Amino acid sequence: MKIVASAPARISFLGGGSDLASFSDIYGGVVMSMAINLRSHVEVMTGDDMWNEYNVFPQSVKPDLCYAIRDVYGINSMHHSVVKSKFDGVIGAGLGSSGAFSVALVAALEKLNDRGIDHFGIAEKAYKIELGIHTTGRQDHYAASYGGSNLFTFGKKNHSVPLNKKWVDLIYPYMFLVYLGKREKRDSILSPLDKELLKTMQKLIPKAIEYLGEGNVMEFIKSVALCWEIKRELNTSTDKINKIYERGLKNGALGGKLLGSGGGGYFLFFVEPSKRKEFVEKMGIEIVDFSPSWDGVEARIV
């Protein structure tokens, strides 16, 4: 049998970091994010379809997570299954590629066991398995499983509230995604100060969503930029990133934020649609082509 599955990466607008269990289990986490069409792709082969095949992982990716997931399903050996995977973007650069891979592989193995797509169940299972490998939050797995744009709340109970597609249609034309280079490894342990900063960030989220509901794109962008200014105090930025951000503001950007835990990777700028060409020319940077993904995890037998 051969099963193919895929799951989207995501852009996190507000609340990133509050999905870590060390914060959300105590204070409750809130994250606003949007799935994008840069996807993690997985092929799982068993039986006759696996012969003369071999495991394939993107360069620099350790297979530990794949093996841990297959262990849970009792097929972790070359005699039971072969897994091939790839990602449409750069691995480990702030888009939640690891969570997308986990979700895609779990969905494929659920399909192997003749079970359907349970978005909540797949997200939780993928998260808990990955948590056994390294510290991670929940937002990547939920965004990859559900797709679309959502407000996720994490804590004693985890919820997903889909956001109005019209809101995404409003802000997407302003969005520029750029890759700033390899990300430095960052500590995911939150200090008392980190937790206070996350609390401050979370207080901005209800008003930011209210701005979108009113069609006030500029105020929403200001809220995202303000959250990034606060998050920079979590030691997520570098001198290089700060200089690029300041240059972006001087050249017409309305705001922006680094994606992921910090130190490099992908950066999101917001620019007036009428000034897109001028911004690119002045900045001399390569833009990453992406679009919102309304499809969450998918898995099918081929």
C-alpha positions in Angstrom: 0.0 0.0 0.0 1.1 3.6 -0.7 -0.3 6.6 1.1 0.4 10.2 0.3 -0.3 13.0 2.7 0.5 16.7 3.1 -0.1 19.4 5.6 0.5 23.2 5.4 3.0 25.4 7.2 1.8 28.5 8.8 2.3 32.2 9.4 1.7 33.2 13.0 0.4 36.8 13.4 -0.1 37.1 17.2 0.5 35.1 20.3 3.4 32.9 19.3 5.2 31.5 22.3 2.0 31.4 24.4 1.3 27.9 23.0 4.2 26.4 24.9 2.9 24.2 27.7 5.0 26.0 30.3 2.8 29.0 29.7 -0.5 27.8 28.3 -1.1 25.2 31.0 -0.9 27.9 33.6 -2.2 31.1 32.0 -3.9 29.9 28.8 -2.4 30.5 25.3 -3.9 32.4 22.4 -2.5 32.3 18.9 -3.8 33.9 15.6 -2.3 32.2 12.6 -2.8 31.5 8.9 -1.9 28.3 7.0 0.0 28.8 3.8 0.5 26.8 0.6 4.1 25.8 1.5 3.4 22.2 2.5 5.1 19.2 4.0 4.7 16.2 1.8 4.9 12.6 3.0 4.7 9.2 1.3 4.3 6.0 3.3 4.8 2.7 1.7 4.1 -0.7 3.1 3.8 -4.3 1.7 4.8 -4.8 -1.9 5.0 -1.1 -2.5 8.0 -0.6 -0.2 10.4 -3.0 -1.9 13.4 -1.3 -3.5 12.4 1.9 -1.8 14.2 3.7 1.0 13.6 6.5 3.6 14.1 10.0 2.3 14.3 13.1 4.5 15.1 16.7 3.5 18.8 17.7 3.9 19.8 18.4 7.6 16.6 16.8 9.0 17.2 14.1 11.6 14.9 11.1 11.3 14.2 10.9 15.1 10.7 12.4 14.8 9.7 10.0 12.0 10.9 7.0 13.9 9.1 8.2 17.1 5.8 8.5 15.2 6.2 5.1 13.5 7.0 3.6 16.9 3.6 4.7 18.2 2.0 2.8 15.2 4.2 -0.2 15.6 5.8 0.0 12.2 9.2 1.5 12.9 11.5 -0.7 10.8 12.5 -1.0 7.1 10.6 -4.3 7.2 7.3 -2.6 8.0 7.3 0.7 6.2 9.3 3.3 4.2 8.8 7.0 4.5 9.7 9.7 2.0 9.2 13.4 2.8 9.9 16.9 1.4 9.0 20.4 2.3 8.1 23.3 -0.1 10.1 25.9 1.9 13.2 26.0 4.1 13.2 23.5 7.0 13.5 24.9 10.6 13.0 28.6 9.6 9.9 29.6 11.5 7.0 28.3 9.4 6.3 25.3 11.6 7.7 22.7 9.1 8.3 20.2 11.8 4.7 20.3 13.0 3.5 20.1 9.5 5.6 17.0 8.9 4.3 15.4 12.1 0.7 16.1 11.2 1.1 14.7 7.7 2.8 11.5 8.8 0.2 10.9 11.6 -2.6 11.5 9.1 -1.0 9.0 6.7 -0.7 6.4 9.4 -4.3 7.0 10.5 -5.3 6.4 6.9 -3.2 3.2 6.9 -5.2 2.0 9.8 -8.4 2.8 7.9 -9.3 5.9 10.0 -10.5 9.2 8.7 -9.3 12.8 9.2 -10.0 13.9 12.8 -8.3 17.4 12.8 -8.3 17.8 16.6 -7.1 14.2 17.2 -4.4 14.3 14.6 -3.1 17.7 15.9 -3.0 16.5 19.5 -1.4 13.2 18.7 1.3 14.8 16.5 2.0 17.4 19.1 2.4 14.9 22.0 4.7 12.6 20.0 6.9 15.6 18.9 7.0 16.9 22.5 8.8 13.7 23.4 11.6 14.6 21.0 12.1 18.3 21.8 10.3 21.3 23.4 7.5 22.6 21.1 4.2 24.4 21.2 0.9 23.3 19.9 0.2 26.0 17.3 2.1 24.4 14.4 0.3 21.1 14.7 -3.1 22.7 14.9 -2.5 25.1 12.0 -1.2 22.2 9.9 -4.2 20.0 10.7 -7.0 22.5 10.3 -5.7 24.8 7.6 -7.2 28.2 7.0 -6.9 31.1 9.4 -7.8 30.5 13.0 -7.8 31.8 16.5 -6.4 28.9 18.7 -6.8 28.8 22.4 -4.6 26.4 24.4 -4.9 25.5 28.1 -7.0 23.1 30.1 -9.1 22.8 26.9 -7.9 23.5 23.3 -10.1 25.2 20.8 -10.0 26.3 17.2 -12.2 29.2 16.0 -12.0 29.8 12.2 -11.7 33.4 11.2 -13.6 35.1 8.5 -12.0 34.5 5.0 -12.8 38.1 4.2 -10.3 39.2 6.8 -7.5 37.3 5.1 -8.5 38.7 1.8 -8.0 42.2 3.4 -4.5 41.6 4.8 -3.0 39.2 2.3 -2.3 41.8 -0.4 -0.1 43.7 2.2 2.0 40.7 3.1 5.6 40.1 2.0 7.5 37.0 3.0 11.3 37.0 2.9 14.0 34.5 4.0 16.8 36.0 6.1 19.0 33.0 6.3 19.7 30.2 8.7 18.1 30.4 12.0 20.1 30.2 15.2 19.0 27.5 17.8 17.0 29.2 20.5 16.2 28.1 24.1 12.5 27.4 24.5 12.5 27.7 28.3 10.5 30.7 29.4 11.9 32.9 32.1 9.5 34.8 34.5 10.2 38.0 32.4 9.3 36.1 29.2 6.0 35.0 30.7 5.1 38.6 31.6 5.9 39.8 28.1 3.7 37.1 26.6 0.9 38.2 28.9 1.3 41.7 27.6 1.2 40.5 24.0 -1.9 38.5 24.6 -3.8 41.6 25.8 -3.4 43.0 22.3 -5.1 40.2 20.5 -8.8 40.9 21.1 -8.4 44.5 19.9 -6.4 43.3 16.8 -9.2 40.9 15.9 -11.7 43.7 16.4 -9.8 45.9 14.0 -10.0 43.2 11.3 -13.7 42.8 11.9 -14.0 46.6 11.2 -11.9 46.3 8.1 -9.2 48.5 9.7 -6.1 46.9 8.1 -3.7 49.6 9.3 -4.5 49.2 12.9 -4.3 45.4 12.7 -0.8 45.8 11.2 0.2 48.1 14.0 -0.9 45.5 16.5 1.2 42.8 14.9 4.2 45.2 14.7 3.7 46.1 18.4 3.7 42.4 19.4 6.9 42.0 17.5 8.5 44.9 19.3 7.5 43.2 22.6 8.7 39.8 21.4 12.1 41.3 20.5 12.6 41.6 24.2 12.4 37.8 24.4 15.8 37.7 22.7 14.3 36.5 19.4 16.0 39.1 17.2 19.6 39.8 16.2 21.5 42.9 15.1 21.2 41.7 11.5 17.4 41.2 11.7 17.0 44.6 13.5 18.9 46.4 10.7 16.8 44.7 8.0 13.6 45.6 9.8 14.6 49.2 10.3 15.6 49.5 6.6 12.3 48.0 5.6 10.4 50.6 7.6 12.5 53.4 6.0 11.6 52.0 2.6 7.9 52.0 3.1 7.0 48.9 5.2 4.1 49.5 7.6 5.4 46.9 10.0 6.4 43.3 10.2 7.6 40.4 12.4 10.0 37.5 12.6 8.3 34.1 12.3 9.1 31.3 14.7 11.2 31.3 17.8 13.8 33.8 16.6 17.4 34.2 15.4 16.7 34.1 11.7 14.5 32.3 9.1 11.5 33.9 7.6 10.4 37.5 8.1 6.9 38.9 7.4 6.7 42.5 6.1 3.5 44.5 5.6 3.6 46.9 2.6 0.9 49.0 0.8 -0.1 47.0 -2.3 0.6 50.0 -4.5 4.2 50.2 -3.2 5.1 46.5 -3.6 7.4 46.9 -6.6 9.1 50.0 -5.2 9.7 48.2 -1.9 11.3 45.2 -3.5 13.6 47.4 -5.7 14.7 49.5 -2.7 15.3 46.5 -0.4 17.0 44.3 -3.0 15.6 41.2 -1.4 14.0 38.1 -2.8 10.3 37.6 -2.1 9.0 34.2 -1.2 5.9 33.3 -3.2 3.1 32.0 -1.0 -0.7 32.2 -0.6 -3.2 31.3 2.1 -4.1 27.6 2.3 -7.7 26.8 3.1 -6.9 23.1 3.0 -5.6 21.4 6.1 -4.0 18.0 6.3 -4.9 15.6 3.5 -4.2 11.9 3.2 -5.1 9.4 0.5 -4.3 5.9 -0.8 -2.7 5.8 -4.3 
